[in-house]
Amino acid sequence: MDAPDKPSEPNGRHSVEEDKLTEPQEMDGGPVPQPTDKSPVEAPAEPVPQPVLPVIGETSEKLSEKSPEPVRERLPEKPPVDTRALDNVLFSDIGINTLLTRLKQSIASAKDFASFLKERSSLEEKHALGLRKIAKSAAEDASSSENRQGSYARQFKDAMRAHERMADHSSSFASSLHAMHEELTELHTNMERGRKQWKHEGLDNEKRVKDAEGVMDKAKSRYVSLAEQYDKARTGDASGRVFGLKGPKSAEQREEDLLRKTQAADTEYSSKVDAARAARQENHATLRPKAIRALQELVIECDSALTLQLQKFSALNEKLIVSVGLTVSPMRGDDGLVGPPSLREVVGSIDNEQDHHNFILSQSSQVPRALPEIKYEKHPALMPTQPPPFKAAAPKAQPPPSSVKPSAPLTSVQGPSTGFSGGLGGPGGPGASLGGPPGGPPGGPPSGLSGGPPSGPPGGPVGGPPALHVQNPSGGVPSAQKQMPPLAGNGPPGPYGQGNAPNGFRGPQPGQTLPMMGGALPSMSGPSGPPPSGIVSQAPHVPPQQSQNYGPYRSADAPQQMPYTKAPPQPTSAPQKGPNGGNLPSYNPVFGMNLDALFRRDESAVPLVVYQCIQAVDLFGLDVEGIYRLSGNASHIQQLKAAFDHDSQRVDFRNPENFFHDVNSVAGLLKTFFRELPDPLLTAEHYSEFIDAAKIDDATLRRDSLHAVINALPDPNYATLRAIVLHLHRVQERSNVNRMSTSNLAICFALIPTKEMKLDSAILKALGLDAADVSISSAGSGDSSATASKITAKLGDGSTKNFFMKTGSGDAAEIMFKGEYASLEAIHTAVPTLCPAPLAHGRLVDTPAKHFLITEHLDLSSRSSSPSGPSLAAKLAQLHTTPAPIPPGHTNPVFGFPATTCCGDTPQPNPYTSSWATFYAEHRLRFILRQCTAPDAELRTLVAQTADTVVPRLLGDAHLNSGRGVTPVVVHGDLWSGNHGVGRVGSSSSTGGAQAVVFDASACWAHSEFELGIMRMFGGFGRAFWDEYHALVPRGEPVGEFEDRMALYELYHHLNHYAMFGGGYRSGAVAIMRRLVGRYGGEVKGGL
């Protein structure tokens, strides 16, 4: 056990032994650099006078009487060192314990500063990445034709380039701090090792001396006792009789016996004294000074290294500040500026007047020809030359110059039958490509609904979806066209009412309609309600370029205002709780209601929850990577759901505070709404018609058939489907940023009514169920290649049991499901409560091209919930300390796996390999490089260098764990924060506590630390998790290379994401390889 820490000296004074350590000590290789109590900048010999600033109200006479104050006080003189007092402590019995305590303090200080450097390095790197990103984005935006050009654009780009240079300085600073962190980590590891060694040797020597002295004391006590008895027997002071083996002893016999014993005790005592004296002399002369000298050297080395790193840290900070300062404002010399101009000069070079003139002159070619001069010309008939009697005829009524000839009448029919035509997939709609109709904006959303976000002015009223009408040349509503009811009911005048409207627009009177681009018309009934049946109102035709789109799907240049659906709702700050902390009461439930019931109650064809979610994602989520794929916070989703069920009119998602700044939870809320519909969006009634239409081979016929089925949907279903499709079109338009292509979105939105699907006979056979006792419903998206469903089976005892199922098409799904089945089976065998048990996988009978995977059902709770059993860290530690099974044909555990597994969409080969370094280099790094699309020469060279030199150096069996290598264990393989949670496994009526669980596994038999690479890459595991995990599974040896092994294991996942998504993942991979190759692989090749 370590000796207790020695209390520090009061008032911050150094202890005696600390002062001793400041003296120069000789070590191997020369004197050790000594830390100093003084600042690197010596105090000046005399105080530097400081200018005296005048104080308001003081006279010049008073100011002249003031003496200048020094900038700083002179540092106190270093007191002389009392070496005798130091030696008295160091070479005493407490000397070794004192130095052990002092070295422990030095090691703790080095650890703390190393941790600080790591956190500071991470912060600086994040700052540099963020600054570089926004500077680059702003510079690109400045080149857009929508922004000012000329001197403003040029100088603004120069300013952004200065910011990029500042980011480079921060990145360099972060790299230097990270290197210092690694050096200090290695330092305190070596110091701790030396401390343990000398603690063992020094204290053992002290203990041997104490033991020898104790034996001596015992011999002395026995000798003294016998001598006293002998003295009493000799002087005749003995009392009583002493009996021996042959009877009573005489006084003479007893005296002789005691004399013999006393002489023997004297001899033994003398020998013990000699032994104790020799042990003490050896300890004091050789062993103790040796231990004290070694401990002093360790303390000096640790303190000097720490001080050196602190000085280096100060120099790096100064360098960073100076570099950034010179970037903002370069120094001036005699010949002018050195380097680029300062930011102030860059901004000062903007010539607003010249830019303004240049822009106006650039439009000179658009100036129309000069109009003829306006002048009065008197008619000859009115000239004053004998005018005949004249009576002018009344002129024929002409339309005003601004009017346009009306086209066909516009129909407005009372009741729900009034609607919208030109639906999805049909003539005038997007067809198969979601493109705009002829005459509309190229590439825009169909039927006049634009792709802009449904945004209104800040602080404006929350609008509901507008009613949609259609222009019908025949004066009626054709049966082949879809009709859509008005989305707004009676209410106060809004942007379409009689109040003020943007650009002088005046809302229609009751019963009128307004034209929209592509034929879609907004309508709102006035206070008097809808017009009587059969009334036809006409409105002038407005060309598309003159029309204005109102409502949530406005064009980019439409007025920034939205209509109300009913009375203007009042924004709420955030979903609220009930009186006792419970959810708000469901006054007007939204979730679990039929669309038709919501339409009749709220008079809005598109439910308000759908509208608000679309609005939030359009405003804040189009550039979020994985929108609709990544899960939101379950607690946030439940609170938002309660808010809509309480009063959907009061929810306003234009303010991100109202959805906790968590747009992923808004996306999850939208999917939850569709999953909980009693009758799905595409309806169970039309399910078979959709399936039949989708099976048609001819593309044109398939499109027309789908269009016909969509037109047959009920009005609210049709309107909601249209809003969703147009919204998802806007999402996929940003797929280069959010990574959500049309196929990914199609998987995430399980809108087909799977509850009405007949369960395939292969699944029924695998589970041993009867088709009459099961039902199936959507469970959202499984992953990028599968659709997830929940199977509910009624058992013989009346209880129910749930199962989880994934289905997918093609060979890729077959490989993925086989690998996931084997992965879950391996994890479940090692730690049964860590994941759902896999039950079956195979090919469907009714649809042979599709495959399925079935597991136990997992009912996930909120991420903030605490598991009732062991923590995730404890379970993962159990998994990572359980040796992998020995495969057939082998005598020892090997690396690999019995099946190909998929990390994301990437199928990973797992051949059995005896060497971990070989497996990782060949079947992870080189393999994933081959999956990248046309990797460049730099990437190929770096991967080759990493696999050839870095991997054997860091992961070689002769190197890891002092030559013992690593034991293969089962790893999850894709354990990021989205693949673990807290939930209940089993039947729907299960009352057991929630467990820490993982899912979507991509397992293999590997080094346990390989698991930690992706966990650290994406985060989501807190400090408490890592502390508990590493207490159970210590970092492997060499501990000093742990961080580099983590970077090497992160590298694979950077390359995998680059292979799947491209983009910025390449830079992360390249940065890791450059650093590791530079440290362990020699010179970085490839012209880097």
GUTI-38735 format. One record per residue (C-alpha): z, x, y; residue in one letter. Coordinates in steps of 0.2 Angstrom, whole numbers, plus 5000, padded with zeros to 4 digits. Example, Ala and Ser with C-alpha at 12.3 -4.5 7.8 and 13.67 -1.06 7.14 Angstrom:
2
503950624978A;503650684995S;
% end
This chain:
1088
500050005000M;499650065018D;501150115028A;501549985041P;500750015058D;501750115070K;502150015086P;501150075101S;501950165115E;502550055130P;501550055146N;499950105137G;500550295136R;499850405122H;501050445108S;501450625104V;500350645090E;498850565100E;499150695113D;499050825099K;497350765094L;496650795111T;496750985108E;495151075101P;495151085082Q;494051195072E;493051115059M;491651155048D;490151205059G;491151235075G;492351145087P;492350955087V;491850875103P;493450805111Q;493550635119P;494250635136T;495350505146D;494250535161K;492750445166S;491050535164P;490850545182V;492250655189E;493150595204A;492650685221P;493850815228A;494150715243E;494050525246P;492350465251V;492550375268P;491950195267Q;491150105282P;492349985291V;491649815292L;492149715308P;493249565306V;492949415317I;494149415331G;494649595331E;494249715346T;493449875345S;495049965350E;495849895334K;494349935323L;494450115330S;496250125324E;495850095306K;495750235294S;494350245281P;494950195264E;494450295248P;493150215236V;494250255221R;495950345218E;495950515211R;496350515192L;498050575187P;498250755181E;498350775162K;500150815158P;500450975148P;500550955129V;502250985121D;501651065105T;503351095098R;503750905099A;502150865091L;502450985076D;504250915074N;503450745071V;501850795061L;502750915049F;504250805046S;504350685032D;503550545042I;502050655048G;500850595034I;501250415037N;501050435056T;499350505054L;498850375041L;499350235053T;498450325068R;496850345057L;496950165052K;496950115071Q;495450225074S;494450145059I;494849975066A;494250015083S;492650085076A;492349925065K;492649815080D;491449905091F;490149905078A;490349715076S;490149705095F;488549815095L;487849705081K;488149545091E;487549615107R;485949685098S;485649505091S;485849425109L;484749555117E;483349535104E;483449345106K;483349365125H;481849485123A;480949365112L;481249215122G;480749305138L;479149375131R;478749205124K;478949105140I;478149235151A;476649235139K;476549045139S;476649035158A;475349165160A;474149065149E;474548905158D;474148995174A;472349015168S;472148835165S;470948745177S;472248615180E;473248745190N;472948845205R;471748995204Q;471349135216G;472649245222S;474049135216Y;473449145198A;473149335199R;474849375206Q;475749255195F;475049335180K;475649505187D;477349435189A;477349375171M;476749545165R;478249615174A;479349495164H;478549555148E;478949735153R;480749675155M;480749605138A;480049765131D;481549855139H;482749725132S;481949745115S;482149935115S;483949915121F;484249795106A;483449925094S;484550065100S;486149955099L;485649905081H;485550095077A;487250135084M;487949985074H;487250065058E;487950235063E;489650165067L;489650065050T;489250225041E;490650315051L;492050195047H;491550185029T;491650375027N;493350375037M;494050235026E;493550335010R;494350495017G;495950405022R;496150335005K;495950504997Q;497150595008W;498350445008K;498350464989H;498550654989E;499750675003G;500950534998L;500950594980D;501450764985N;502950694995E;503450584981K;503450734969R;504650824981V;505750664982K;505750654963D;506250834961A;507650814974E;508250654965G;508350744948V;509350884957M;510550764964D;510850684947K;511150854939A;512350904953K;513350744950S;513550774932R;514050954935Y;515350904948V;516050774937S;516250894922L;516951034933A;518350914939E;518750854921Q;518851034916Y;520051084931D;521250944926K;521250994908A;521551174913R;523051134924T;523751014912G;523450864922D;522550774908A;523450614902S;523250524886G;522650594870R;520750624866V;520150584849F;518650674841G;517650634825L;519050724814K;520550644823G;521550684839P;521050844849K;522350964855S;522451014874A;521651184870E;520251104860Q;519850984874R;519851114887E;518651224877E;517551074875D;517451034894L;517251214898L;515651224887R;514951064894K;515351124912T;514451284909Q;512851194902A;512851074917A;513051214929D;511451294921T;510451134922E;511051104940Y;510451274945S;508751254937S;508551084945K;508951164962V;507651304959D;506351174955A;506751064970A;506751214981R;505051274975A;504351094976A;504951074994R;504351254999Q;502651224991E;502451055000N;503051115017H;502051275016A;500451215008T;500251035003L;500850945018R;500051055031P;498351035021K;498550845021A;499050835039I;497650955044R;496350845035A;497050685042L;497050755059Q;495250815057E;494750635051L;495650555066V;494750685078I;493050655070E;493250465071C;493850465089D;492550585094S;491150485086A;491750325093L;491950395111T;490150475109L;489550305105Q;490350225119L;489650355131Q;487950325123K;488250135125F;488550165144S;487050275146A;485950145137L;486650005149N;486250105164E;484550145157K;484149965154L;484749915171I;483750045180V;482250005169S;482349825174V;482649865192G;481149985193L;480149845185T;480649725198V;480649845212S;479850015209P;480450165219M;479450215234R;478950395237G;478150485252D;476450435246D;476850255243G;477250155228L;477450235211V;476850125197G;476449935199P;476949835215P;478649755216S;478949565212L;479249535231R;477549625235E;476649525221V;477249365227V;476949415245G;475049445241S;474749265237I;473649195251D;473849005251N;472648975265E;471249085257Q;471548995240D;471448825248H;469748875258H;469048945242N;469348795232F;468648675245I;467048785246L;466848785227S;466548595229Q;465148615241S;463848585228S;464648415225Q;464448355243V;463248205244P;461748195255R;462148145273A;462047955275L;460847885289P;461647865306E;462447695309I;461647615324K;461347435330Y;459547375329E;459247215337K;458047095328H;456347065338P;456646885337A;458146905348L;457247005360M;457246925378P;455346875376T;455146685376Q;456246655361P;455646495352P;456946365347P;457846435331F;459146365319K;459746485306A;459946425288A;461646455280A;461546615270P;461646605251K;463446655245A;463446835239Q;464746925229P;465747055238P;465047225237P;466447285226S;466347145214S;465547175197V;464547045187K;465746965174P;465247005156S;465846895142A;467346785144P;469046855139L;469946745127T;471846705129S;472446595116V;474246515116Q;475446565102G;475446705090P;473646695086S;473146785102T;472846965098G;471847115097F;470247165088S;469347315083G;470647375071G;470947535062L;469547605052G;468247485058G;466947465071P;467547515088G;469047595080G;469347765074P;468547745057G;468947885046A;469248015059S;470347935073L;469047975086G;468747865101G;467447735102P;465747755111P;466047765129G;467847805128G;468647975130P;467948105118P;469148145104G;470448025111G;471347895102P;470347735098P;470247575107S;470747635124G;472447695118L;472647875125S;473548025117G;474748055131G;476548035129P;477247865132P;478247915147S;478747835163G;479447905179P;481147975177P;482447845180G;481247705178G;481447555167P;481147565149V;479547485144G;479147395128G;477447395119P;476147295129P;475147145122A;473447185116L;471947075119H;470047095115V;468447055125Q;467446935114N;465646905120P;465646745110S;467046665119G;468146655104G;469046775091V;467946825077P;468746805060S;468246985054A;469147055069Q;471047075069K;472046975081Q;473747035087M;475046935096P;475646985113P;477047105113L;478047045128A;478946875130G;479446795146N;480446895158G;480546955176P;479047025185P;478747205180G;477247325183P;476147185178Y;477047045187G;476947005206Q;477947145213G;477247305219N;476147405207A;475447575208P;473847605217N;473847435224G;473647355207F;474247175206R;474747095190G;473946945182P;474446775184Q;475046675169P;473646655157G;472646795163Q;472246965155T;471747135161L;470347245154P;470847415146M;469747555140M;468847515125G;469247335125G;471147335123A;471947225136L;473747215141P;474447045144S;476146975150M;476546795152S;477346745168G;478846645171P;477946485167S;477546545149G;475846555140P;474446455145P;473946295136P;472946305121S;471046315124G;471246385141I;469946525144V;470346645158S;468946765164Q;469146925173A;467847045180P;467247185168H;467847355173V;466947505167P;467947625156P;468047755169Q;468847635182Q;470047555170S;471947595170Q;472947605154N;474647545155Y;476047535142G;476647675130P;474947735126Y;474247775143R;472947905148S;473348065156A;472847995173D;473647825171A;475047775183P;476747845177Q;477547675174Q;477847565159M;477947375157P;479547285152Y;479547195136T;481047085141K;482347105155A;482447285160P;483647375149P;485047485156Q;485047655149P;486547715139T;487247885139S;487447895120A;487747785105P;489547725106Q;490947695094K;491947535091G;493747515097P;494447605082N;493147735080G;492047635069G;490247585072N;489747465085L;489547285079P;487847235073S;487447095086Y;485547105084N;485247205068P;483647295067V;483747395051F;483447305035G;482547165044M;480747105040N;479447145054L;479046965055D;480846915058A;481047055072L;479446985080F;480046805081R;481746865087R;481247005100D;479546945104E;478847115102S;477547155089A;478047335088V;479947345085P;480847425099L;481647555087V;479847615083V;479347615101Y;480847715106Q;480647845092C;478847865095I;479147895114Q;480548025110A;479448125098V;477948115110D;479048175124L;480148305116F;479548335098G;477648375098L;477948555098D;479448565086V;478948655070E;479148535055G;479448375065I;479548235052Y;479748365038R;481448445043L;482948335041S;483948275055G;485848265056N;486448125045A;487948085057S;486748075072H;485547955062I;486947835058Q;487547825076Q;485847795082L;485547665069K;487147575074A;486647585092A;484947495088F;485847365077D;487047335091H;485847305105D;484147385104S;483747335122Q;485047455129R;484347615120V;483347735130D;482647885122F;481747955138R;483448045141N;483748175126P;485648155129E;485447985121N;484948055105F;486048215105F;484548325110H;484148315091D;482348255090V;482348285071N;483648145070S;482548035079V;481148075067A;482348035053G;482847875061L;481047815061L;480747855043K;482447775039T;481847615047F;480247605037F;481147645021R;482447505024E;481147375027L;481347235014P;479447215013D;478547375017P;477447405032L;475847385021L;476647245012T;476947214993A;475647074994E;474247194998H;474747344988Y;473547314974S;472147294987E;472547454995F;472547544978I;470847464973D;470047514990A;470747694988A;469847714971K;468147674978I;467047834978D;465847794992D;466647845008A;465847715019T;466247575007L;468047645005R;468247645024R;467647465026D;468647405011S;470247485019L;469847415036H;469647235028A;471347255020V;472147315036I;471447175045N;472247055033A;474047125037L;475247005046P;475147035065D;476747135067P;476347245053N;474647275060Y;475247315077A;476647435071T;475347525059L;474247545074R;475547625084A;476147735071I;474447795066V;473947835084L;475647925086H;475348035071L;473648075077H;474448145093R;475648245081V;474348315071Q;473348365086E;474748495089R;474748555071S;474448735076N;476148725084V;477148605074N;476348645057R;476148465053M;474348435047S;473748265042T;474148295023S;475948345028N;476148195038L;475448085025A;476748145013I;478248135025C;477747945029F;477947855012A;477347695020L;476547625003I;477647494995P;478247604981T;479547474976K;478147364969E;477347504959M;477447484941K;478347624933L;477247734922D;477547724904S;477747904902A;479247894914I;479947744905L;479847834888K;480647994895A;482147894902L;482247774888G;482147624900L;481347454899D;480147404913A;481047244916A;482647334921D;482047454933V;481447454951S;480747594962I;480847634980S;480347764992S;481447914995A;480447995009G;479548155006S;479948284993G;479048435000D;477348485006S;476548434989S;477548294982A;478148114986T;479948074982A;480547904975S;482147824969K;482247734952I;483647614950T;483947554932A;485147414927K;486147464911L;486747354897G;488547344904D;487947274921G;488047434930S;486647524939T;486047704938K;484947794950N;483647934946F;482648044958F;480848064955M;479448174962K;477648144959T;476148244964G;474348274960S;473348414952G;473748584944D;474848634959A;476048494956A;476148524937E;476548714940I;477848664954M;478748534943F;478848644928K;479548784938G;480848664947E;481348594931Y;481648764923A;482548814940S;483748664940L;484148684922E;484548874924A;485748834939I;486448684930H;486848784915T;487748914924A;488648804937V;488548614931P;489148544948T;488048644959L;486448544957C;485748384950P;485348394931A;483448394927P;482948254915L;481148254912A;479448314918H;477648294913G;475948204915R;475848014920L;474947914907V;474147784919D;473647914931T;473248074921P;472848174936A;474648154943K;476248234937H;478148194938F;479848274939L;481448174936I;483248224940T;484948144942E;484948054959H;485848144973L;486648034987D;486848155001L;488248135014S;488348205032S;488248395033R;489948395042S;490748315027S;491948425017S;491648434998P;493048374987S;492848514974G;492448704976P;491548754991S;489648804992L;490248984994A;491348974978A;489948894968K;488649014974L;489849164970A;490049094952Q;488149084950L;487849254956H;489149334945T;488549244929T;487349364919P;485649294916A;485349244897P;484449364886I;482649304883P;481949304865P;481249464860G;482449564871H;484049644868T;484649654886N;484549544901P;482949564911V;482249524928F;480949374929G;480949194923F;480249094909P;479148994921A;478149014937T;479148944951T;478548894969C;479348954985C;478648824997G;476848794991D;476748974984T;476748994965P;477749154961Q;477349244945P;478949294935N;478549414921P;479949494912Y;480349664919T;481749784915S;481749864933S;482249764948W;481349884960A;479749864950T;479949674949F;480249664968Y;478849784973A;477449714961E;477849534959H;478549494976R;477849604990L;476149654983R;475949484975F;476249394992I;475149515001L;473649454990R;474049274995Q;473849305013C;472149255021T;471249415025A;472749535029P;472249665041D;472349855038A;474049875046E;474849745036L;474049815019R;474649995024T;476449945028L;476649835012V;475949985002A;477150105010Q;478649985008T;478249954990A;477950134986D;479350224995T;480650105003V;480949994988V;481250134975P;482350214988R;483450064992L;483349964975L;483150094962G;484250084947D;484850254949A;485350224967H;486150054967L;488050034963N;488250224960S;486950234947G;487450074937R;486049974944G;486149784945V;486349644932T;485149504933P;485849334938V;485149164942V;484649144960V;484148984969H;482649074977G;482348964992D;484148924998L;483948895017W;484948765026S;483848625022G;484048645003N;485948625002H;487148485007G;488648385002V;488348234991G;488748134975R;487748154959V;487448014947G;487447824947S;487447714962S;489247644958S;489947814956S;491647834965T;491848024963G;492048144977G;490548224986A;490148404980Q;489348554987A;487548544980V;485848634981V;484148564977F;482248604978D;482548764968A;481348914965S;482449014953A;482249184945C;483349314937W;483549434951A;484749544961H;486149424968S;485849494985E;484049444985F;484649264988E;485449315004L;483849365012G;483149195016I;484949125019M;485149255033R;483349235039M;483549055044F;485349045047G;486448885044G;487848975035F;489349005046G;490549145047R;491849055036A;490549045022F;490049225022W;491949285023D;492349175008E;490749224998Y;490949415001H;492749404996A;492149344979L;490549444978V;490849614987P;489349694995R;488449814983G;488550004984E;487950084995P;488849975007V;488050065022G;486350015016E;486749825014F;485949775030E;484349865026D;484349785009R;484449615018M;483049655029A;482049715014L;482349545005Y;481949445021E;480349535022L;479649435007Y;480049265015H;479249325032H;477649375022L;477749205012N;477749105028H;476349205035Y;475349165019A;475748985021M;475748955040F;475049115048G;475549135066G;477149235072G;477849265055Y;476749425054R;477549505068S;479249485060G;478649565044A;477849705053V;479449745063A;480449745047I;479249865038M;479049985053R;480950005054R;481250025035L;479750145033V;480250245047G;481950265040R;481650285022Y;479750305019G;479350455031G;477950435044E;477250265047V;475450265043K;473950155048G;473850215066G;475450125071L;
% end
